[in-house]
Amino acid sequence: MPEIVLLSGPNLDLLGVRSPEIYGTATLEEIVAATSERASAAGFTLRHRQSNFEGELIEAVHGARESAAGLIINAGALTHSSWALSDALAIFTGPKIEVHLSNPAAREPFRHLSTLAPVVNGSLAGLGVLGYLLAVDAVVALLGSV
Ligand code: DQA
């Protein structure tokens, strides 16, 4: 089965206990399980990687070039600072979608910049776990249209 890679950035390993009023109560494991199920229903396997380290995420994007048809990323706060991760994503040629549980545009000014937005096909923000499911749908639809 073709693969979709899901990458989770810093502090997302603490979902469930981290600011539930902002990010909801689902754990990362639960989000990955729901996203995996959505991918399987469309005939894809989901490979997930979480890291609190920028370089590890960059290497995971490099690795996805070999294995994955599409990519979904919630880079956490690296979204707002990492041009290196943005550059890595630009090299990945398949469909790629940026996801955020919260809506960064409605939060503090430092969250308004996304270094990833210019290099992804699209961004889903503020929809909680639903954003991950819609990101799978988007990757699958984009793969079908190329
Ligand atoms: C986040 C939004 C970021 O601003 C924040 O740093 C995160 C989570 C989200 O999913 O809403 O870690 O990416």
Residues whose N, C-alpha, C, O or C-beta is under 5 A from the ligand:
A	BS01	DQA	P10 N74 G76 A77 V99 H100 L101 S102 P104 R111
